Amino acid sequence: MQFSVINRQQEIEQAIEETFDLCIIGGGITGVGIALDAIARGLTVVLLEMQDFAEGTSSRSTKLVHGGLRYLKQFEIKEVAELGRERAIVYENGPHVTTPVWMLLPFHKGGSFGKYTTALGLKIYDILARVKKDEHRFMLSKEATIEQEPLIKQPDLIGSGVYVEYRTDDARLTIEVTKAAKERGAYMFNYMKALSIRKVNFTFFQVGAEDQLTGKKHIFRAKKVVNATGPWVDQVRALDSKIAGKHLILSKGVHIVFDASKFPLKQAIYFDTEDGRMVFAIPRQGKTYVGTTDTFYEGDPGDVRAEQSDINYLLKAIKFMFPNIEVGAEHIESTWAGVRPLIHEEGKGPSEISRKDEIWQSESGVITIAGGKLTGYRKMAEKIVDLVVEQLEKEEKCRYRPCTTKRIPISGGDLSGSKYFDAYVQRSVEKGLKAGLTKEQSIHLVKLYGTNIDHVLSFIGQAERLPMTLFAQLYYGIYFESVAKPTDFFIRRTGALFFNMPTVEAYKEAVVNEMQRILSWSESQREQYRKELEQAIQVAKVN
Ligand SMILES: Cc1cc2nc3c(=O)[nH]c(=O)nc-3n(C[C@H](O)[C@H](O)[C@H](O)COP(=O)(O)OP(=O)(O)OC[C@H]3O[C@@H](n4cnc5c(N)ncnc54)[C@H](O)[C@@H]3O)c2cc1C
């Protein structure tokens, strides 16, 4: 099904004629997860996102679907159990965006964990998170740890624990959930900013919004409104009523990316820093990324970026655990920064505040959800839609289906389970070869797009000014993934701005030109979008 800014105006015109059961404000993982759950239960749904889908926190995480091992330290047992179970579900429903990776947890003399506490902690984690048998933790001696990852600090090393984390692409996870909701009939608009919320005759809401691509104003009507705007929830709560009770506090997290030739990490590692926090170093696509920081943030969530102090902190952490690695700020290829929407807890530091989600309901009935994790998005959505459905059923004397998202594949995950994914990749390689791609290119694309690969491959062969794969990805992005701007393509559909900056530099002009042609941009639009891309490149680079 096409999902394109080309059809946007027509879809907006249809949407403003309807009174939806549910209007969701915010197109990060929380909002799009709610949209999928709601549409699958039979509600009519419109979602408004003021930037691109996932442009908020949901493209700026550590990119792990994880059980939250760290929360064991804070005895958040229920949290770990729930996240662990959700992790398995996220994987089953979208094996193309989630990959299990073995994570090394080294321990040194004087560190926060020893051999027995690590072994016990990981064992409890296996049980709580119901980790599959073949993914149960195991322990390594000092020698085996060094063999596994020779870059680790060797003095005082005692050994390590090894457990499984699931690596993901947060923005692609969000877009695949968005597409799944769209495929089932939800109206999903990026670049549509909610500016006002008004309850009319005690019966329905009017949400005033501005199209950020055209400047046109629209009013969307819905019986229920959910505010899922992550770091912006307090701002959107204020559109409806005075903020009372709990409020948000933001914590900033930064990641930095090196080329593997500068930081040749073989093995993903979760390691201690000097100040007692823990940081990830993860190899990915010929790069190594390291993060995150965790500091309170009071600025605009839409303008968060890596500052020198963040870079220094992470470089110091690298030096502490990998003393033989000679990397400095000049070797950083790219960075990203995001803010965690946390629920304020008096007297607690950023790393101590719980990551649990919280739900508020205003006097007029607007429901707000914030906090939580990428990993727990489906469960958060279930809670919210349960609440919406309960109210609608009472008010309208009707019945909706129960939550079924546990078994709904996200777009590209139509496989009846993760165990079929490897065979699917093999079969699709043949198709890629037939379309003129190399084996590596075919594997790359099918792992990115899963069962949507045929659509992507259908654009191959039309390549002119761009490499075949990039051309196909661009066309697929514009026609099936609502790509409106070059930044959408290079950041949130391909991840190239984080993990393949040379490709961005080499083809940015060609992509802008191609997009101008397909989307009939005026010269001034072209210039504006080109500048936005240049600015995003500058923000990502530190040099
Ligand atoms: C550094 C860092 C690392 C993390 N690592 C992990 C991890 O590895 N694993 C994990 O599970 N979780 C992780 N998290 C947490 C996870 O990223 C977040 O919980 C999740 O992305 C929040 O999603 P969200 O949809 O609630 O918010 P967002 O993704 O921020 O979405 C909210 C959206 O609302 C939109 N919006 C705001 N105002 C309006 C308006 N007026 N009208 C329309 N739209 C509006 C914004 O543009 C935004 O896109 C991490 C977070 C950070 C910051």
Ligand as a Chemical Component Dictionary entry (heavy atoms), coordinates in Angstrom:
data_LIG
# 
_chem_comp.id                   LIG 
_chem_comp.type                 NON-POLYMER 
_chem_comp.pdbx_formal_charge   0 
_chem_comp.three_letter_code    LIG 
# 
loop_
_chem_comp_atom.comp_id 
_chem_comp_atom.atom_id 
_chem_comp_atom.alt_atom_id 
_chem_comp_atom.type_symbol 
_chem_comp_atom.charge 
_chem_comp_atom.model_Cartn_x 
_chem_comp_atom.model_Cartn_y 
_chem_comp_atom.model_Cartn_z 
_chem_comp_atom.pdbx_ordinal 
LIG C1  C1  C 0 20.021 8.298  24.927 1  
LIG C2  C2  C 0 18.860 7.353  25.012 2  
LIG C3  C3  C 0 19.074 5.989  24.902 3  
LIG C4  C4  C 0 17.988 5.108  24.964 4  
LIG N1  N1  N 0 18.217 3.795  24.735 5  
LIG C5  C5  C 0 17.181 2.927  24.735 6  
LIG C6  C6  C 0 17.384 1.575  24.365 7  
LIG O1  O1  O 0 18.487 1.171  23.977 8  
LIG N2  N2  N 0 16.324 0.741  24.422 9  
LIG C7  C7  C 0 15.079 1.155  24.803 10 
LIG O2  O2  O 0 14.184 0.328  24.863 11 
LIG N3  N3  N 0 14.833 2.461  25.090 12 
LIG C8  C8  C 0 15.851 3.354  25.051 13 
LIG N4  N4  N 0 15.637 4.680  25.297 14 
LIG C9  C9  C 0 14.265 5.124  25.589 15 
LIG C10 C10 C 0 13.467 5.266  24.296 16 
LIG O3  O3  O 0 14.229 5.810  23.264 17 
LIG C11 C11 C 0 12.252 6.145  24.562 18 
LIG O4  O4  O 0 11.552 5.622  25.661 19 
LIG C12 C12 C 0 11.285 6.198  23.391 20 
LIG O5  O5  O 0 11.951 6.447  22.170 21 
LIG C13 C13 C 0 10.245 7.277  23.637 22 
LIG O6  O6  O 0 9.368  7.294  22.551 23 
LIG P1  P1  P 0 8.141  8.291  22.509 24 
LIG O7  O7  O 0 7.348  7.928  21.325 25 
LIG O8  O8  O 0 7.462  8.286  23.823 26 
LIG O9  O9  O 0 8.817  9.720  22.338 27 
LIG P2  P2  P 0 9.408  10.361 21.012 28 
LIG O10 O10 O 0 10.112 9.379  20.196 29 
LIG O11 O11 O 0 10.176 11.569 21.419 30 
LIG O12 O12 O 0 8.121  10.791 20.217 31 
LIG C14 C14 C 0 7.336  11.886 20.565 32 
LIG C15 C15 C 0 6.967  12.600 19.281 33 
LIG O13 O13 O 0 5.983  13.593 19.545 34 
LIG C16 C16 C 0 6.146  14.601 18.567 35 
LIG N5  N5  N 0 5.454  15.815 18.987 36 
LIG C17 C17 C 0 5.785  16.648 19.989 37 
LIG N6  N6  N 0 4.909  17.678 20.065 38 
LIG C18 C18 C 0 4.001  17.490 19.077 39 
LIG C19 C19 C 0 2.878  18.224 18.624 40 
LIG N7  N7  N 0 2.505  19.370 19.205 41 
LIG N8  N8  N 0 2.177  17.754 17.572 42 
LIG C20 C20 C 0 2.537  16.600 16.954 43 
LIG N9  N9  N 0 3.615  15.872 17.346 44 
LIG C21 C21 C 0 4.340  16.305 18.399 45 
LIG C22 C22 C 0 7.654  14.756 18.475 46 
LIG O14 O14 O 0 8.051  15.354 17.279 47 
LIG C23 C23 C 0 8.137  13.321 18.635 48 
LIG O15 O15 O 0 8.444  12.703 17.402 49 
LIG C24 C24 C 0 16.692 5.596  25.201 50 
LIG C25 C25 C 0 16.483 6.979  25.314 51 
LIG C26 C26 C 0 17.552 7.852  25.189 52 
LIG C27 C27 C 0 17.330 9.312  25.239 53 
# 
loop_
_chem_comp_bond.comp_id 
_chem_comp_bond.atom_id_1 
_chem_comp_bond.atom_id_2 
_chem_comp_bond.value_order 
_chem_comp_bond.pdbx_ordinal 
LIG C1  C2  SING 1  
LIG C2  C3  SING 2  
LIG C2  C26 DOUB 3  
LIG C3  C4  DOUB 4  
LIG C4  N1  SING 5  
LIG C4  C24 SING 6  
LIG N1  C5  DOUB 7  
LIG C5  C6  SING 8  
LIG C5  C8  SING 9  
LIG C6  O1  DOUB 10 
LIG C6  N2  SING 11 
LIG N2  C7  SING 12 
LIG C7  O2  DOUB 13 
LIG C7  N3  SING 14 
LIG N3  C8  DOUB 15 
LIG C8  N4  SING 16 
LIG N4  C9  SING 17 
LIG N4  C24 SING 18 
LIG C9  C10 SING 19 
LIG C10 O3  SING 20 
LIG C10 C11 SING 21 
LIG C11 O4  SING 22 
LIG C11 C12 SING 23 
LIG C12 O5  SING 24 
LIG C12 C13 SING 25 
LIG C13 O6  SING 26 
LIG O6  P1  SING 27 
LIG P1  O7  DOUB 28 
LIG P1  O8  SING 29 
LIG P1  O9  SING 30 
LIG O9  P2  SING 31 
LIG P2  O10 DOUB 32 
LIG P2  O11 SING 33 
LIG P2  O12 SING 34 
LIG O12 C14 SING 35 
LIG C14 C15 SING 36 
LIG C15 O13 SING 37 
LIG C15 C23 SING 38 
LIG O13 C16 SING 39 
LIG C16 N5  SING 40 
LIG C16 C22 SING 41 
LIG N5  C17 SING 42 
LIG N5  C21 SING 43 
LIG C17 N6  DOUB 44 
LIG N6  C18 SING 45 
LIG C18 C19 SING 46 
LIG C18 C21 DOUB 47 
LIG C19 N7  SING 48 
LIG C19 N8  DOUB 49 
LIG N8  C20 SING 50 
LIG C20 N9  DOUB 51 
LIG N9  C21 SING 52 
LIG C22 O14 SING 53 
LIG C22 C23 SING 54 
LIG C23 O15 SING 55 
LIG C24 C25 DOUB 56 
LIG C25 C26 SING 57 
LIG C26 C27 SING 58 
# 
